[in-house]
């Protein structure tokens, strides 16, 4: 079979090279017939690979057939349409495919040379420790975290691979640790943990382990233990020197080809160097696909985490959470306090906010609910109830929090794309196409909402709802005409005011942006002919919603400025929390400045959380993400702000620039500083990340459009492309690892592990 594989690989390379060499010219008839004929053969072989078992080479022929077909299509297109970028893509596609089938399949080549005899080691023949052979199970059982071992002596064979024939029992069983201690000719004693791996349910590739030993192995001890108490696995047999099947991952070929071609285009393509205003159709199409890709990624992240039962069953929930059920029922009953009654023990406590006392006295309470004057409240924003209450009244079911998070995040991504495009179209039409597309991809990737869709609970529901309303409010504000010389579009002013107000009713933190919106409204009052109508549209929605929020706060907690988090029943007593400067500095460092570290093991991009040496309590949620400055490198453009201010000679422009700085620098910084009491959670990134990024774009794009140096413009476009690829890789890996932790989602973690750690 190896001969057939290598013959097909050589044939794929030959056909592709023939097409590539003749991309811009007509080839001879015989050569063309040969190339198309061999492409047809490869394509048919690839189709056969889909429907039939090709053994260890499964997936390899699919890739070869697809590559040959794509090269043929590119040849047909490029005969009439010259494009250096597509020529490069054809070359890179072939290179990526060859790498995928050779270099990235390193484990499968382990036994291709050398004298390795295939050996099956029955479990019944092993010396067992910690378990007994069970004939009914057909092996030995690994149960919980207790370790069992299987020892085989006097093997007398070279060992290159080990294969574990395992069967997982139970729905919750996910993975078991696998260690092997072996002797070899270079040492008499066991080499401890010569193999260190995990066998994962529903991941056949994880059952294989490649081992690098010297000479023959005389004795081997295989040890197994569950990662958690729920893990149950039956070890049926162990095979040595069983060939490792190919682990072909087309997504790896696609990523190398797409990202590499994009970088090439940003550096060399005339289309990417063209101005946005001169290339709007291409920009519009590209932006549409980038946005669709971002939205689809968010949807997929949520759908992969939906519990068993399917998508349709999520719309028939008879139970919800604090927002989707408890708040809904309270409002339907015409009250602000929740329907649940506090326990007598909680009411009798001298300090019900003392977590330790509640725990040691076993006091029953609703976790993370506000408790005030003997009643339960929710301190989460109520704007999402505009969807949840009607849904419950009409259907009788509670709206699913995960689907709501998905919808809010998807809408927010779409509106953020529209906002970014509106900003570029209005003020920075002279930037290059490459810079525009790169900027869009960066801001969508680094906007922070991925850590809401990555864990779509009611906490993240509030974040994503605020993200949607804030981006929508900003979009209608920018497109309302208040920044133009003509009259403002009052319907858009009304919508922007309404949505900014709703954002505050989703997340009180976002009130800082509503304040900035008011400043922008005020700056445009003088030029409006119908000032009263303008002022009414700009401020009445905000005032009405603000007044209701204040009344809502007062009715619950006796203060118009108290949102209720102070009275929450969580791990900390917020009624007695003291401010310490270092608490604030921890947030500033980890949210803004923490750099990523690249490591060769899962999750590959890691950002250690730092408490900055503080001796005290600071809450940290699961998962740590790089600081936004290192997720979106164009933020360093703020260092050029001084040059922008020097070029703004008009006083009104300076004032507007100052308000933009307030919105994009000061207010996000205020938000970061204000979370010192709540602690660190990656989901908070959606409250301030995209605002910081879009402000940096304003600085960079302003300088770009006013520069006459073409070399600097080409360099800037190339740098933006590099930053885009960097952001896509770092955010992609971090968001994926955040969504699928290795302990709780080993199968998904294994996919990323195999994608990047191909050398194992």
N, C-alpha and C positions, 0 to 999 in steps of 0.2 A: 504493500500500500504506500510505503514511503516513496517508491519509484513513481507511482502514479501522481502522488502529490507534487513532487518536485517537477515532474514533466508538465503538470498543469500550471504550476507557478512560473516556470520558464516560458510557457506558451502565453500566459497572461502578460508577462513583462514584454515579450516580443510583440504581441499585438498592440499593446499600449504604446510602445516605443514607435512602432510604425505610424500609428495615428498622430502621436505627439510630433514626430519629425515632419509630418506633412500637414500640420494644422493650418498653415497659411498658403498651401499650394495644392495643386491637383496631383494625386499619385497615379501611377500606371494602372490600367485596368486589371491586370493579373494580380498585382500587389493588393489592390483594393478588394478583389474577390477573395484572396487568401485571408486578409485581415478580417473581413466581414464573416467569412466562413468559420474561422477559428473562434471569433467572438460568439457566433451562434452556438458552436459546440460548448464553449465555456458557460454560456448562459443556460443552456439546457442542463448541463452538469450541475450548475448552481441550483436550478429549480428541482432537480432530482435530490439534491442535498437537503432540501426543505422537507420532502415527503418520505425519504428513505433514510435508513440508518447507515451513516458512513463511518461508524465506529469512532475511533479516536480522532478522526479528522473532521468530525461534524462541525459545520459552520465555515470551514476553510474554503470550500468550493463555492459557497454562496457569495463570499466576499470576492473571490476571483471572477465569478460570472458578472457580478454587479459592476466591478471596476472596468472590465472589458467593455460592457455595454455603455457605461457612462463615457468612456474615452471615445467610443464610436459616435455617440451623440454629440460630444464636443467637437469632434472632427467635422461632422456634418454642419454644425452651426458656424464654426470658425472658417470654413471655406468661403463664406460670404460676409462674415462679420469679424473683422480683425479685432482682437482684444488680448493685450499682453497679460492681463490679469487672469483671463480664462486659460490661457496657455500655461501660465504658472500653476493654476489650480490643477490642470491635467497632470503636470509633472509631480506636484505634491501629492495628489491622490494616489498615483502609482507608488511613490515612495512610502506613503503611509500604509498602503496595503502590504507591501513587501515587509515593512517593519512589523506589522501586525502578525504576519504569518511566520516570521522568523524570530526576530529579537524579542518581541513581546510574548512569544510562546516558549521562552527559555525552559521552563520545567518539563515541557513535552520532549525536549531534545536530550534530556538527562541520560537516557539509556541507549541513545543511538550508536554510541561507541563503547566498547568495553564488554567484558564477559559477565553479564548479569542474568542469572537464572531466576525465572519466575517461581516463587515459592508460596504455597498457601499454608498458613499456620492455623490449624483448627483450634478453637478456644478450648475444646475438651482436652487437648494435649498439653495445655499450659499449666505451670505451677501458679495456682491462684492464691491471692492474698486479699482479704476483705470481701470476697464474694465466692459463690459456688456456681458451678455449671448447672444450668436448668435445662433439661432436655425438652421440656414443653415450650420454653421460650426459644430454644435453639441457640443459646449463648449465655453470657453472663450479663446481669443487669447492673447498670450504673444508676443510682438513685440518690438524688440530693447532692450535697457537697462532699459526702464521704468518698474517700479515694479507694479504688481497687487497682490491683496490678496483675499483669499476666507476664510470666517469665518463661523464656525459651532458651535452653542451653544447648551448646554444641551445634550451633548452626553451621558454621564452616562455609559461609558464602559471602560474597561481596553484596553490599546493600546500597542501592541508589535511590529507591523510593519505598514508601510504606503506604499501604492503602487500608483504611479501616472500613470494614463492612458493618455499618451501624444502622439500627432501626430505632426511631424515636417513637415513644408511646405517650399519648396524652396531648391535648391541644396546647397546653402551656409549655411543654418541653421545647426548648429552643436550641441549646448548645451544651457541649461538654468539653472540658479541658482535656487535651491529649499531650502527654509527655512520653518520651522514650529515652531510656538510659541504655547505652550500648558499649560493648568493648570493641576495640579494633587493634590492629597490629602495632600501632604506635603506643599503646598503653595497655597494661594488664587490668587495671581497675575500670569500673564503669565511667564512661564520660556522661556526666549527669545532664539531663535535659538536652541531649544531642538533637532531639526533635521537640519543639515547643509550638503547639498549634491548638486549634479549636475545630471540632467537628460540629457543623451547624445543620440544623434541620432544613430540609428543602434546598440544600446547597451541595450537590454531588461533588463539585470541585473541591470543597473543603475536606473531603474524605481522603484526599491525596496529600502526601507530604514528601518533599524532596530532601534528601539528606546527603551531605558531603563527608564521606569517610575515607580512611586510608586502609587499603587492604581488606582482608576478610573480617567478618564479624563473627565472634564465637558465641556471644551471649547477648540477649536483648531483653529488657524489661519495659513493658508498655503500661503506663499508668493513666487512669481515667478518673475524672471527677466532674460532677455537674457544676455549672457556674452559679446556679441558684438552687434553692431547695425544691423548686418545681420541676427541675430537669430530670427526666427519666429516659434512659437510653439502653438498648440492648446491643452489646458487642457480639456479632455473630462470627466474625473471622478476621484475620489480619493477613494481608498479602504483601509480600516483599517483591520488589522489582516488577511491579505491574506498571505498564506504560501509562503515563499521565496523559489523559485526553487533551486535545486542543481546547483552549478556553477563548475562543474568538469573540471579540467584542466590537461589533461594527460601530458603536458609539465612539470608540477610541479613534477609529479611522476618520469618522465624520468630524470630530473635534479638532484633530490635527489639521485636516484639510480646510475646514471653515476658518478657524482662528489664524492659521498660517496665511491663507489667501487674503483674509481681511487685513492683516498686518502688511502684506505685500502691496495691497491696493492703497493703503494709507500712505505708503512711502513713495510708490512709483506711479500710481494710476492718475491719469489726467482728470478722469471723472471725479475722483475723490478730492483733487486739488481745486476743482471748480467751485465757484461761490454758490452758496445755498440759494440765493435769489435768482441765479441763472440756471439752476438745476433742480427746480422745485418738484417736478414730477418724480424724478429718481429718489429724491429725499423723502417724498410723501410715501412712496411704495416701500422704501427701506424702513422708514419709521413705523409703518403699519405692521410689517413683518416682525420687527424687533419687539413691538408692543404685544403682538399676538403671542410671540414666544414667551415673553415675560408672564403674561396672564396665564398661558397654558401651564407653565412651570408651577405657578402658584396653585392652580386648580389640581394638578397632579399631586403636589405635596399633601394637600388636604385629602384628596380621594384615597390616597394610599394609607391613610390613617383612620379611615371610616371603619367602625366595628363591623363584625360579621353580621350579615343581614342585608347588606347592599345599600345602594344609594336611595332607592325608593322608600325603604323602611325608615330612613332618617326623617321623613316628613310625616310620620305617624307616631311621634313620640308622645307618650302619656305622662312623661316626667321630663323636667328640664333642670336648669340650674338657677343660681341666684338671680340672673337677669331674665332668662327666657321663661322661667316659671314663677318664681317667688315675686318678683316685681310686677309681672304681668297680672297675677292674681290680686295683688294688693291694689293696683290701679283699677282693675275691674270692680273691686269692692268699694271703690271710692275712698281709699285711705292711703297714707304715705308709709305707715309702719307695716311690716310684713305680717302675714297671717299666723306664722308660727309663734307659739307662746314660749317664753323662756322657762327653764326649769326652776323649781323652788330653790334648789341648791345655788343656782347662779344668782337668783334674786337676793338670796341671803348673804352673799359674799360681801365682805367689806371692800375689797378691790377686785371686781370681776375681770379687770384687764391684766391681772397678774397671771401669766401663762403657767408659771410653776405651781401656783396654788391650785389652779384649775386641774392641772395634770395629776398632782399628788392626791388631791381630794376627789379625783374622778368625777369632776363636775361636768354634767352634760351641757353642751352649748353648740351653737351653729358656728362653724369655723369661718373666719374671715368675713363676718357680718358685723355691722355697727350695732352696738348695744348702748342705749341711752334711755334713762328714766324708766327702766323696766320693760322696754320694748326693743324688738329687733328692727333694724333698718338696713338698707343697702346703700353703700356710699358710691356705688358705680353710677355712671351717667345714665340718664333715662331716655336720651334721644332714640336709641334703637327700638324703644317700645312703639314707635310710630309704625314699625313693621311687625313687631311681635304680638301686640295686642289685637290688631285686626285679624292676623292669621289665626290666633287662638279662638277669637269670637266666631270666625267663619268656619273653621275646620274642626275645632274642638281639640286640636293637638298643639303641642308646643314646638315652636320653630327650633331646629337644631342649631346649636351654637357653632359647630364646625362649618356647616354650610353657610351660616350668616357671616362668619369670619372670611370664608372664601369669597363670597359675593362682595363684601365691603372692600377686601383687599384688591380684588380684580377691578372693581370700579375705581378704586384709588389709583391703581397703576395706569389705567386708561386715562384718567384725568390728569395725572402727573405728566404723562406723555404729551397730552394736549397743551398743558400749561407750559412745558418746556418749549414745545414747537411755537406756541404763541409768543413767548418771550424772544425767541430767535427771529421769528418773522417780523416782529415789531421793531426791534432795536439792533439786531445783529445779523441782518441778511447777508452781510459781506463775509461771514466766516466760511471756511471751506466745507464741502460736503462731508469729507472724512471727519472733521472736527465735530460737525453736527451729529452724525450718526454715533460716533464714539461717545460724545457727551450724553446722548439719550440713553445708550446702553449702560453707561456708568451710573447715571442718576436712578435708573430703574433698578439696577442691581444693588446699589448701596443705599436705597431709601429706607431700609430697616424693617419693612413690613414682612420680610421673609421669616422673621422670628415670631411672627404672629401666626402665619399660615403653617409654620413648622410645628406648632403645638396649639391647635385651635380650640382653646378652652374659653371660658367666659372672660377671663382676664384679657386675653388677646382679642376677643370680640370687641371690647371697648376701644382698644388701641386701633384696630383696623377700621372701626366706625369713625373714630376721630380723624384717622388718616384720610378716609374718603371725603368727609365733610370739609376738612381743611384744604385739601388739594382742589376740590370743587370750588370752594369760596375764593381761593387764590386765582383759579382759572377765570372765573367770571369777573373778578376784579381787574385782572390784566387786560381782558378783552372788552371791558365796559366802555372804553374810550376816554377815561379820565386822564390818561397820559397823552392823549392827542390834543390837537388844537381845537377840534370841533366840540360839539356837545356830547355829554355822556349818554350812554344807552341805559335808560332808567330800568328796564326789565332786568338787565344784567347786574346793575347796581343792587337792585332788590334781592336778586338771587345770591349775590356774593355776601350781602349782609345777613341774609337768612341762614346760609350755609356756615358762615363763620360763627354765627350764634349757636347753631346746632353742634358744631365741633366742640364748643365749650361744654355743651350738655352731654357730650360723649366723654370728654376728657377735660376736667377743669384746668389742667395744665396748659391747654391750648388757648386759654384766655389771653395770653401774651400776644398771640397773632391777631386776635380780634382787636386788641388795642392798636396794633400797627395798621390794621385795616381802617380803623377810624381816622388815623393820622393821614392816610392816603386820601380818604374821602374829603377831609378838611382842606387839604392842599389844592383841591380842584373846585372848591366852592365858588371862587371869584369869577371864573369864566363861564359858569352856568347861567343861562338866561332864566330858567325856571328854578330858582334857588330853593323855594319851599318844597316843590315836588322832589327835587334832587335830595334835599336833606331828609325828607320823609322816607324816601326809598333807601337812603344810606343808613339811617339811624333807627327808624321805627322797628324793623325786625329785630335788630340787636337789643334795643331797649325792652321790647316786649318779652323776648326770650330771657334776657338778663333779669328782668323783674320777676318773671316766673321762677327762675332758678333761685333768686334771693328769697322769695316767699317759700319755696320748697325747702331751702336750707333752714329758714327761721322756724317753719312749722315742725321740723324734725328736731333741730338741735338748739333752737333759741338764739341763733346768730345768722345773719344774712351771709356771712363770709365763711361759715363752717360747713364743709362738704361731708364731713363724717368720718374721714379716715382716722382722725384722732381717737375715735371711740371703737375702732375695729378690734375684734377678738382674734388676734393672730399670735405670732411668736414674740411680740414685743408690746410693751405697755406704752403706747404713744402719748398717753396723758402725762407721762413723767419723763419723756425723752428729752435729753439735754443736747443742745447744739455744740459740736466740736468742729473746729476748722478742718481737722484731718478727715472727718467723715465726708466733707464736701470735696476735699482734694482727691480722695479715693475715686469718687464719681468722675471728676474731671479727667483723671489719668486713664481710667479704664474705658470710659465712654468715648474719649476724644483722642488720646495719645498712645494707647497700648499697641505696640507693633506686633505683627504676626511672626511666628517662628515656623520654619519649614522643616519637617522631620520625615524620616523614611517609613514611619509606622502610622497606623490609624490614629487620629483623623488626618494626618499629613500636614494640615495647617492648624497650628495650635497657638492659642494666645493665653498664657498663664495669667490668672487673676492676681492682682497685687493689692494687699491691704496697706501698702506703704509703711510696714512695720508698726502699724497701730496696735496698741494694747487696749482693746475694748471691743465692744460688739458692733458688728456691721453686717447686715443681711446680704447674702449673695444667693441668687437664684441659680438653678442648674444651667450650665453652658456659659462659656465666656467667648465673646466676639472681639475681634480687633477694633481698635478705636477708629472712628469714622474718618479721621485724617489719613489713616493707612489703608482704608478700604477705598477711598476716592482720592487718589493722589493729586488731582487738579485743585484740591482745597489749598495746597501750598501756594496757589496763585494769589491768595490774600496778601502775601508779602509784597505784591506789586500794587497794592491799593494806593500808595502814595503817588505813583505815577498817574493814576486815574484822576485823583483829586487835583493834581497840578494842571491837567488838561481841561478840567471843568471850570471855566471862567465865569459862567453865568450863575448868579446867586440862587435862582430857583432850582437849577440843576444840582447844585451842591446840596440844597436842602433835601431834594428827593433822594440823592445818593446817600445822605445821612440816614434817612428813614429806611432805605433799603438795607444799609448796614445795621440799623437797629433790628430789622426783621430777620436778617440772615446771620448776624454774628451775636449781637447782644442778647436777643431773646432766646435763641437756642442755648447760649451759655447760662442764662438764668434758669432754664429748665433743667439743665444738667446739674447745676448747683442745688436746685430745689429738691432733688431726689435723695438727698443725704439721709433723710429720715426713713424713706421706703427701702433704700438699699439699691443693689444692682440687679437688674434684669435686662436681658438682651432685647426684650420686646419694646423697651422704652426708646430704642433707637429710632423708631418710626415717628416719634414726636418732634425730632429736630434734625435728623440726618439730611433729608432732601432740601431743607431750607438752607443749611450750611453750604451744600454743594451748589445750589443754584446761584447763591451769592458769589461764590468763587468764579462761576462761569461768567457772571456779569463783568467781573474784573478782567478776566482773560480775554473774553470775546470783545470787550471794548477796545483793549489794546491791539488785538488782532485786526479788527476792522479799520483801525486808524494807522496801521503800519504800512509802509511802502516797500519794506524789505521782503522780497519774494522768498529768499532763502530762509528767513526766520519763519515765514508762513508755512513753508514746506516742512521745516523741522517741527513746528508746533503741531501740524496735522499728524506727523509720524509719532510724536510723543503722545498725543491724545489716543492714537490707535494702540500704542503699547500699554498705556494706562487702562484702556478698555479691556484688553486681553487679561492684564493683571487682575483687574477688579472682577472680571467674570470668573477667573480661576479661584481667587481667594474667597470671594463671597459664595460662589457655587459650592465649594468644598465645606466652608464653615456652615452655611445654611443647611446643607445635606446632613452633615454630622450632628448639627443641632436637632434636626427633625428626626433623625434615626440614630439615637445613642446605641453604642455597641452592646451594652448590657441588655437593654429592653428590645432592641430591633436588630438582632445579630444578622438576620438574612439580608437586610438592606445594607447594613454596615459592610457585610461581606462583598457586596457588589462593588462598592467604592474601593474596598481593599484590593479586590482582584483587578479593578481598572487601573489603579496606580501602582500597587505593589506586585507587578507581574513577575518579578524575579524570585518569588518564593516557591 
